[in-house]
């Protein structure tokens, strides 16, 4: 199949004046190019991922790079055989990444952790007294993560400050490395750690997506798949060894990277469920949900 489409992943922290008006302008641009995806715009910047024909995505990149509001933005690019989003969503948000700190929110343009290249990251992970923290949600880290990483049991990013309060003492005095999918969450997370008094904090520049493509690392020491917010669900990262599935079907415990939502609408929990168990046991995630579904 011909890969005539591209998927773009990008973000930029920069103050955007009249950001709410920019939402409509940006939506019109995407519609004119036939793009689909999800884009968040706020006073602090822009965060998006879109798919479209190769020519359209190249025109889109050129438009953002030549616009003073978004000049300097960088893109992570994957080839595709078609759209990976069902529609286009462009929304305004008070924060493009919500840490939930209100007026005390972190500004990554003022304070953020040291950025490590993929090779620097690989070398840093093997140093003494290092702790690696996954900056993503639980359902993302369950699908794949770096070997030995601490994966907070959180459902959304705004829960991280509460998690840190519970684990701060065991992290004090250690070199902290943070990572996420494309880098945007770690810009705030590493800055927050610095503000909380942690002195040696670094982040994986470009996130997992960049790490897997860098010829110096080829995703080494990453286990499983990287969760992505489109119809692909998970993408390969580690090209140095045979794929290792680290997640398991909740019903039979066999290795499984297949996500499904609970069939009980009031639950709708995302969990791992193999095709065999879905066929024989249904899609309800528990006996309680099964009773509701009937």
Secondary structure, DSSP 8 states (H G I E B T S, - for coil): ----EEEEEEEEE---TTHHHHHHHHHHHHHHHT-EEEEEEETTEEEEEEEEEHHHHHHHHHHHHHSTTTTT-EEEEEEESS-SSSSEEEEE-S-SS----GGG---TTT---EEE-HHHHHHHHTSTTEEEEE-S-HHHHTTEEETT-EE---SSGGGHHHHHHHHHHHHTTSEEEEE-SSSHHHHHHHHHHHHTT---EEEETTHHHHHHH-TTTTTTTEEE-EE-SSTT-EE----SS------B-TTT--B---EEE-S-TTT--EEE--HHHHHHH-S-SSHHHHHHH-
